[in-house]
Amino acid sequence: MSTTTPNRMPSLYLSHGAPPLADDPVWTRQLAEWSRNLPRPKAILMVSAHWEEAPLAVGATTTVPLVYDFWGFPERYYTVRYPAPGAPELAARVRALLHGPDTPVQDHPDRGLDHGAYVPLVEMYPEADIPVLQISMPSLQPQRLVHVGRLLAPLRDEGVLIVGSGFFTHNLQALGSPTTPNWSIEFDDWGKQALQSRDIDALLDFREKAPAGRLAHPRTEHFAPLFVTLGAAEEELDDQKTAIDGFWHGLAKRSVQFG
């Protein structure tokens, strides 16, 4: 039974692609349509696969720069701008909610939005007029990330959109494949079924329980943001929908909304 309250923001896990996502007319449209159907957030809290830092780190809260954390792309991908306002009040709330000895917090005031954060935001909120804060993943251990999500869940009742940004399958060998690899298809289908059946135990142990789990995620950082999303939406796993599915250069772009 859903316990959704009228003013509660959903919790999202999205596949963020890479800088060339901006050139994909289908995926950009899907992201834009998704955001149009969401209530307007007061602020956005981003957890990206591309920032691992322990203890958990809070990024820039005044001027929010972009981190072009990729190499070998055409110059135009390095001139993208996303001048979103900082979110110092949200940063203060994050510090307050993560105040326990098991969730210490540090500040990285110069650390901006990496491509896992700004690439989807450019498509979803192109006006860049919503305050954005990025925090790091302090661990790749699923249970720890679920715990972080649980602690951050009250933000949803304060108008904050919590977004875990990764990629539902992420083995870059797929980029050279002429067709979508079987391991990507199998993992995507398994993940879809596990989410729909609310089999959180299986998801937590995805590297062992999923078919081709270790092939789909040779390293787990792109699946890990899902666990923050799940923790933040623990009471509303019955209220979920797949917002985007399909494949991009062989990788599953499944993106899910809770609440």
Sine and cosine of phi, psi and omega as CSV:
sin_phi,cos_phi,sin_psi,cos_psi,sin_omega,cos_omega
0.00,0.00,0.77,-0.64,-0.01,-1.00
-0.96,0.27,0.63,-0.78,0.09,-1.00
-0.93,-0.37,0.44,0.90,-0.03,-1.00
-0.86,0.50,0.72,-0.69,0.09,-1.00
-0.99,-0.17,0.40,-0.92,-0.13,-0.99
-0.85,0.53,-0.53,0.85,-0.10,-0.99
-0.98,-0.21,0.11,0.99,-0.06,-1.00
-0.98,0.22,0.73,-0.68,0.09,-1.00
-0.98,0.21,0.52,-0.86,0.11,-0.99
-0.94,0.33,0.13,-0.99,0.10,-1.00
-0.87,-0.49,0.74,-0.67,-0.14,-0.99
-0.87,-0.49,0.58,-0.81,0.31,-0.95
-0.87,-0.49,0.82,-0.57,0.01,-1.00
-0.78,-0.63,0.49,-0.87,0.14,-0.99
-1.00,0.01,0.82,-0.57,-0.20,-0.98
-0.99,-0.15,-0.10,0.99,0.04,-1.00
0.92,0.40,-0.56,-0.83,0.00,-1.00
-0.65,-0.76,0.08,-1.00,-0.02,-1.00
-0.76,0.65,-0.60,0.80,0.02,-1.00
-0.92,0.39,-0.08,1.00,0.13,-0.99
-0.78,0.62,-0.56,0.83,-0.03,-1.00
-0.87,0.49,-0.33,0.94,-0.02,-1.00
-1.00,-0.09,-0.01,1.00,-0.05,-1.00
-1.00,-0.09,0.95,-0.30,-0.09,-1.00
-0.91,0.41,-0.49,0.87,-0.01,-1.00
-0.96,0.28,-0.79,0.61,-0.08,-1.00
-0.92,0.40,-0.66,0.75,0.04,-1.00
-0.88,0.48,-0.64,0.77,0.05,-1.00
-0.91,0.42,-0.65,0.76,0.01,-1.00
-0.88,0.47,-0.69,0.72,0.02,-1.00
-0.91,0.42,-0.68,0.74,0.01,-1.00
-0.90,0.44,-0.68,0.73,0.01,-1.00
-0.91,0.41,-0.62,0.79,0.03,-1.00
-0.86,0.51,-0.76,0.65,-0.05,-1.00
-0.91,0.41,-0.55,0.84,0.02,-1.00
-0.90,0.43,-0.42,0.91,-0.02,-1.00
-1.00,-0.06,0.07,1.00,0.05,-1.00
-0.99,-0.13,0.49,-0.87,0.19,-0.98
-0.89,0.45,0.52,-0.85,-0.04,-1.00
-0.95,0.32,0.84,-0.54,0.01,-1.00
-0.98,0.21,0.46,-0.89,0.16,-0.99
-0.98,0.22,-0.49,0.87,0.04,-1.00
-0.36,-0.93,0.30,-0.95,-0.01,-1.00
-0.83,-0.56,0.77,-0.64,0.07,-1.00
-0.95,-0.32,0.89,-0.45,-0.07,-1.00
-0.97,-0.25,0.73,-0.69,0.15,-0.99
-0.84,-0.54,0.94,-0.35,-0.14,-0.99
-0.95,-0.32,0.53,-0.85,0.09,-1.00
-0.87,0.50,-0.30,0.95,-0.14,-0.99
-0.99,-0.14,0.23,0.97,0.11,-0.99
-0.69,-0.72,0.98,-0.22,0.14,-0.99
-0.94,-0.33,0.84,-0.55,-0.03,-1.00
-0.38,-0.93,0.78,-0.62,0.05,-1.00
-0.82,-0.57,0.69,-0.73,-0.06,1.00
-0.89,0.46,0.19,-0.98,0.01,-1.00
-0.79,0.62,0.75,-0.66,-0.07,-1.00
-0.93,-0.37,0.62,-0.78,0.09,-1.00
-0.98,-0.19,0.79,-0.61,-0.06,-1.00
-0.99,0.12,-0.30,-0.95,-0.09,-1.00
-0.85,0.53,0.65,-0.76,-0.03,-1.00
-0.84,-0.55,-0.06,1.00,0.04,-1.00
-0.92,-0.40,-0.99,-0.16,0.19,-0.98
-0.97,0.26,0.78,-0.63,-0.09,-1.00
-0.93,-0.36,0.99,-0.16,0.00,-1.00
-0.97,0.23,0.12,-0.99,0.12,-0.99
-0.96,-0.26,0.55,-0.83,0.06,-1.00
-0.95,-0.32,0.93,-0.37,0.00,-1.00
-1.00,0.05,0.98,0.22,-0.16,-0.99
-1.00,-0.03,0.82,0.57,0.01,-1.00
-0.44,-0.90,0.33,-0.95,-0.14,-0.99
-0.69,-0.72,0.52,-0.85,0.15,-0.99
0.99,0.10,0.22,0.98,0.01,-1.00
-0.99,-0.11,0.31,-0.95,0.08,-1.00
-0.85,0.53,0.44,-0.90,-0.11,-0.99
-0.84,0.54,-0.53,0.85,-0.08,-1.00
-0.89,0.46,-0.39,0.92,0.03,-1.00
-0.96,0.27,-0.27,0.96,0.00,-1.00
-0.99,-0.11,0.05,1.00,0.03,-1.00
-0.94,-0.34,0.07,1.00,0.07,-1.00
-0.89,0.46,0.64,-0.77,0.05,-1.00
-0.83,-0.55,0.53,-0.85,0.10,-0.99
-0.53,-0.85,0.99,0.14,-0.14,-0.99
-0.99,0.14,0.83,0.55,0.00,-1.00
-0.93,0.36,0.52,-0.85,0.09,-1.00
-0.91,0.42,0.47,-0.88,0.14,-0.99
-0.96,0.29,0.17,-0.99,-0.07,-1.00
-0.73,-0.69,0.92,0.40,-0.04,-1.00
-0.89,0.45,-0.56,0.83,0.03,-1.00
-0.92,0.38,-0.63,0.77,0.06,-1.00
-0.90,0.43,-0.66,0.75,0.03,-1.00
-0.86,0.51,-0.65,0.76,0.03,-1.00
-0.90,0.44,-0.63,0.77,0.02,-1.00
-0.92,0.39,-0.64,0.76,0.04,-1.00
-0.87,0.50,-0.71,0.70,0.01,-1.00
-0.88,0.48,-0.63,0.78,-0.01,-1.00
-0.93,0.37,-0.64,0.77,-0.03,-1.00
-0.96,0.28,-0.50,0.86,-0.01,-1.00
-0.97,-0.23,0.81,0.59,-0.14,-0.99
-1.00,-0.10,-0.11,0.99,-0.09,-1.00
-0.97,0.23,0.27,-0.96,-0.01,-1.00
-0.91,0.42,-0.37,0.93,0.00,-1.00
-1.00,0.03,-0.08,1.00,0.02,-1.00
-0.71,-0.71,0.88,0.48,0.03,-1.00
-0.90,0.43,0.43,-0.90,-0.07,-1.00
-0.79,-0.62,0.65,-0.76,0.13,-0.99
-0.82,-0.57,0.27,-0.96,-0.01,-1.00
-0.93,-0.36,0.71,-0.70,0.15,-0.99
-0.83,-0.56,0.98,0.19,-0.18,-0.98
-0.91,0.41,-0.24,0.97,0.02,-1.00
-0.98,-0.18,-0.01,1.00,-0.08,-1.00
-1.00,0.06,0.89,-0.45,-0.06,-1.00
-1.00,-0.07,-0.37,-0.93,-0.04,-1.00
-1.00,0.05,0.84,-0.54,0.08,-1.00
-0.99,0.12,0.03,-1.00,-0.13,-0.99
-0.93,0.38,-0.38,0.92,0.10,-1.00
-0.92,0.39,-0.35,0.94,0.04,-1.00
-0.99,-0.12,-0.81,0.59,-0.18,-0.98
-0.98,0.17,-0.48,0.88,-0.01,-1.00
-0.85,0.53,-0.78,0.63,0.05,-1.00
-0.94,0.34,-0.55,0.83,-0.03,-1.00
-0.91,0.42,-0.57,0.82,0.05,-1.00
-0.85,0.53,-0.59,0.81,-0.01,-1.00
-0.99,0.12,-0.57,0.82,-0.10,-1.00
-1.00,0.09,-0.63,0.77,-0.04,-1.00
-0.72,-0.70,0.93,0.37,-0.15,-0.99
-0.90,0.44,-0.35,0.94,0.00,-1.00
-0.95,0.32,-0.28,0.96,0.00,-1.00
0.80,0.60,0.66,0.75,-0.06,-1.00
-0.92,-0.38,0.20,0.98,0.04,-1.00
-0.94,-0.35,0.78,-0.63,0.01,-1.00
-0.85,0.53,0.67,-0.74,-0.05,-1.00
-0.79,-0.62,0.68,-0.73,0.11,-0.99
-0.76,-0.64,0.72,-0.69,0.12,-0.99
-0.94,-0.34,0.67,-0.74,0.11,-0.99
-0.85,-0.53,0.36,-0.93,-0.03,-1.00
-1.00,0.05,0.30,-0.95,0.23,-0.97
-1.00,0.03,0.87,-0.50,-0.04,-1.00
-0.98,0.18,-0.13,0.99,-0.04,-1.00
-0.29,-0.96,0.33,-0.94,0.18,-0.98
-0.98,-0.21,0.08,1.00,-0.02,-1.00
-0.97,0.25,0.88,-0.48,-0.15,-0.99
-0.82,0.57,-0.69,0.72,-0.04,-1.00
-0.90,0.44,-0.59,0.81,0.03,-1.00
-0.91,0.41,-0.62,0.78,0.00,-1.00
-0.95,0.32,-0.59,0.81,0.11,-0.99
-0.86,0.50,-0.66,0.75,0.01,-1.00
-0.88,0.47,-0.69,0.73,0.07,-1.00
-0.86,0.52,-0.71,0.70,0.02,-1.00
-0.87,0.50,-0.65,0.76,0.04,-1.00
-0.87,0.50,-0.69,0.73,-0.02,-1.00
-0.92,0.40,-0.53,0.85,-0.02,-1.00
-1.00,0.09,-0.19,0.98,-0.09,-1.00
-0.80,0.60,-0.60,0.80,0.01,-1.00
-0.85,0.53,-0.39,0.92,0.01,-1.00
-0.87,0.49,-0.48,0.88,-0.04,-1.00
-0.90,0.44,-0.52,0.86,0.05,-1.00
-0.99,0.16,-0.03,1.00,0.02,-1.00
-0.94,-0.33,0.25,0.97,0.07,-1.00
1.00,0.06,0.25,0.97,-0.04,-1.00
-0.99,-0.12,0.78,-0.63,0.10,-1.00
-1.00,0.02,0.90,-0.44,0.03,-1.00
-1.00,-0.07,0.83,-0.56,-0.08,-1.00
-0.81,-0.58,0.87,-0.50,0.21,-0.98
-1.00,-0.08,0.84,-0.55,-0.14,-0.99
-0.88,-0.47,0.91,-0.41,0.00,-1.00
-0.57,-0.82,-0.74,-0.67,0.08,-1.00
-0.36,-0.93,0.79,-0.61,-0.19,-0.98
-0.90,0.43,-0.54,0.84,0.30,-0.95
-0.78,-0.62,0.56,-0.83,-0.11,-0.99
-0.46,-0.89,0.98,0.20,0.18,-0.98
-0.78,-0.62,0.94,-0.34,-0.16,-0.99
-0.94,0.35,-0.08,1.00,0.15,-0.99
-0.89,0.46,-0.41,0.91,0.01,-1.00
-0.89,0.46,-0.46,0.89,-0.08,-1.00
-0.89,0.45,-0.42,0.91,0.00,-1.00
-0.99,-0.13,0.10,1.00,-0.04,-1.00
-1.00,0.02,0.67,-0.74,0.00,-1.00
-0.95,0.31,-0.32,0.95,0.04,-1.00
-0.73,-0.69,0.22,-0.97,0.05,-1.00
-0.92,0.38,0.84,-0.54,-0.05,-1.00
-0.89,0.45,0.52,-0.85,0.01,-1.00
-0.86,0.50,-0.60,0.80,-0.03,-1.00
-0.90,0.44,-0.54,0.84,0.03,-1.00
-0.94,0.33,-0.67,0.74,0.02,-1.00
-0.90,0.43,-0.71,0.71,-0.04,-1.00
-0.91,0.42,-0.69,0.72,0.01,-1.00
-0.91,0.41,-0.67,0.74,0.00,-1.00
-0.87,0.50,-0.69,0.72,0.01,-1.00
-0.91,0.41,-0.67,0.74,0.04,-1.00
-0.88,0.48,-0.71,0.70,0.00,-1.00
-0.89,0.46,-0.65,0.76,0.06,-1.00
-0.85,0.53,-0.75,0.67,-0.03,-1.00
-0.91,0.41,-0.65,0.76,0.00,-1.00
-0.90,0.44,-0.65,0.76,0.05,-1.00
-0.91,0.42,-0.72,0.69,-0.05,-1.00
-0.91,0.41,-0.52,0.86,0.02,-1.00
-1.00,-0.03,0.06,1.00,0.03,-1.00
0.85,0.52,0.59,0.81,-0.02,-1.00
-1.00,0.07,0.97,0.25,-0.08,-1.00
-0.91,0.41,-0.58,0.81,0.02,-1.00
-0.87,0.50,-0.66,0.75,0.03,-1.00
-0.91,0.41,-0.67,0.74,0.01,-1.00
-0.88,0.47,-0.66,0.75,0.01,-1.00
-0.88,0.48,-0.50,0.86,-0.03,-1.00
-0.94,-0.34,0.61,0.79,-0.18,-0.98
-0.88,0.47,-0.51,0.86,-0.04,-1.00
-0.92,0.40,-0.46,0.89,0.02,-1.00
-0.99,-0.15,-0.57,0.82,-0.13,-0.99
-1.00,0.06,-0.50,0.87,-0.09,-1.00
-0.99,0.13,0.59,-0.81,0.16,-0.99
-0.90,0.44,0.74,-0.67,0.02,-1.00
0.87,0.50,0.49,0.87,-0.04,-1.00
-0.85,0.52,-0.63,0.78,-0.03,-1.00
-0.98,0.19,-0.37,0.93,0.11,-0.99
-0.98,0.20,-0.66,0.75,-0.01,-1.00
-0.92,0.39,-0.50,0.86,-0.01,-1.00
-0.64,-0.77,0.98,0.18,0.06,-1.00
-0.82,0.57,-0.57,0.82,0.20,-0.98
-0.80,-0.60,0.53,-0.85,-0.29,-0.96
-0.99,-0.14,0.12,0.99,-0.15,-0.99
-0.90,0.43,-0.41,0.91,-0.03,-1.00
-1.00,0.07,-0.30,0.95,0.13,-0.99
-1.00,0.00,-0.43,0.90,-0.12,-0.99
-0.83,0.55,-0.64,0.77,-0.01,-1.00
-0.86,0.50,-0.38,0.92,0.06,-1.00
-0.84,0.54,-0.56,0.83,-0.10,-1.00
-0.96,0.29,-0.52,0.86,0.14,-0.99
-0.90,0.44,-0.70,0.72,0.03,-1.00
-0.86,0.51,-0.71,0.70,0.00,-1.00
-0.90,0.44,-0.67,0.74,0.03,-1.00
-0.89,0.46,-0.64,0.77,-0.01,-1.00
-0.95,0.32,-0.30,0.95,-0.07,-1.00
-0.88,-0.47,0.38,0.93,-0.18,-0.98
-0.82,0.57,-0.57,0.82,-0.04,-1.00
-0.99,0.16,-0.12,0.99,-0.14,-0.99
-0.79,-0.62,0.50,0.86,-0.01,-1.00
-0.92,0.38,-0.35,0.94,0.09,-1.00
-0.96,0.28,-0.35,0.94,-0.03,-1.00
-0.97,-0.25,0.98,0.19,-0.06,-1.00
-0.69,-0.73,0.39,-0.92,0.10,-1.00
-0.48,-0.88,0.52,-0.85,0.15,-0.99
-0.99,0.12,0.89,-0.45,-0.03,-1.00
-1.00,0.09,-0.56,0.83,-0.04,-1.00
-0.59,-0.81,0.67,-0.74,0.14,-0.99
-0.64,-0.77,-0.18,-0.98,-0.07,-1.00
0.99,-0.13,-0.19,-0.98,-0.13,-0.99
-0.72,-0.69,0.47,-0.88,0.01,-1.00
-0.72,-0.69,0.93,-0.36,-0.06,-1.00
0.78,0.62,0.64,0.76,0.09,-1.00
1.00,0.04,-0.09,1.00,-0.02,-1.00
-0.96,-0.27,0.64,-0.77,-0.04,-1.00
-0.96,0.27,0.80,-0.59,-0.02,-1.00
-0.98,-0.21,0.42,0.91,-0.02,-1.00
-0.80,0.59,0.74,-0.67,0.00,-1.00
-0.69,-0.73,0.68,-0.73,-0.24,-0.97
-0.76,-0.65,0.59,-0.81,0.04,-1.00
-0.88,-0.48,0.73,-0.69,0.09,-1.00
-0.90,-0.43,0.76,-0.65,0.02,-1.00
1.00,0.04,0.00,0.00,0.00,0.00
